[in-house]
Amino acid sequence: MLSACGQAVSDDPFVTAVNSIRGGLFNRDTGGGAAFTATRDSLRESGITNPVMITRVPARDIAVGLIDYQRNRGVTVWRSTDGATISTAGGVLLNTRGFGTDLHSLESAPVEAALLSGGPAEYSRVFRAIDGEGALQRARLFCQLAPVGPERIDVLGRAYDTRHFRETCTADGTDGPLFENDYWRGPDGTIWKSRQWAGPELGYLELERVIN
């Protein structure tokens, strides 16, 4: 686990760099709303060259910078300075850990394929959650992806030309959409920005990918 400020000094230069700007990487609401305060310059000056995923969790009043920590078989694990993680595949959210009531898992491959196709698409995704008795429950969601149009977005002071896509998912027995996700995808396939559902209690995560 990454050390926090005030703990013993780490011999790992990556951990030391993260700790040196911990106050800018992890922010909770102090009355005016949580804000991500690290900058591209502060990341660079602290020696952080790994990609960073800015993650805002409105339901928890958190704005956190997650470091590209581990990659395996197309899945990237992004980790905060206090050990909270999210996992993504192709920019699509798979799960969360350490945010309280977490997203156990939400299948990503169908929407990854739909985004790659670039046009309207219909597909299903499997959502898994732990119920109140600790049992794993499974539900199939029925989703549609629709192009919204081209948009120029800003991610931590840098502009990107993207295509905006909106995903709408429903479940049996629900009135109206269960959630609507938004993805801003660059010409090379990178999801630079997104707003993705992380379960009924955690709500939406607002994600921005930072590469210096």
C-alpha positions, 0 to 999 in steps of 0.5 A: 500500500502506498504510504501517507504523509507523515509516515516513514520515508519510503525508499521507492521514488514513485511512492515518495513522489506521490506522497510529496503531492498527496494533498493535491491528489486526494481531496475530500469536501471541506464545505465548498465541494471537493476539488482536484488541486494537483496540476500537470506541473505539480505531477511532473515536478514530483516525478509522476510520469505514470498516467493519472485518472482523476476520479470525482465521486459526488456521492462521497464528496471525493476528488482523487487522483488514481495512479496507473498502478498495474496492467494485466490482460487489458485491465488497468488498476488505478490506485489512490495514495490510501489504497482505493482502486478502480479497474478499467478495460479500454476506459470502461469501468469494471469495479471499485474497491475502497470507496465504501459501498463498492461496485463489485463488477460490471461487464465491460467487453460489450460496450468496448466493442460498441465504442470501437464500432463507432455507431449505434449499438445494442447489447447486454452487460452483466452486473454483479453485486453483493447483497445484504446477506453477503451473497453474490447476485447477478443481473443482466442489463440491456443497453444501447449506445448512441453517438452524440457528436464531436466535442472538444473537451478540456482535461486538466488544461489540455484540449482533446478532440473527441466523439461523445457517446451516450450509453443507456442501460435498463434492467427487467422490472425497472421503470426507465433507464437504470443509468446513463453513461457518457464517454468522450473518445479520442481518434486513437480510441482513448477514453479521455473523459467519462461519467460512469455508473458505479452501482446504486449507492456509490452513484456515478464516477466522473473520470478524466485521464491525464497523460503528461 
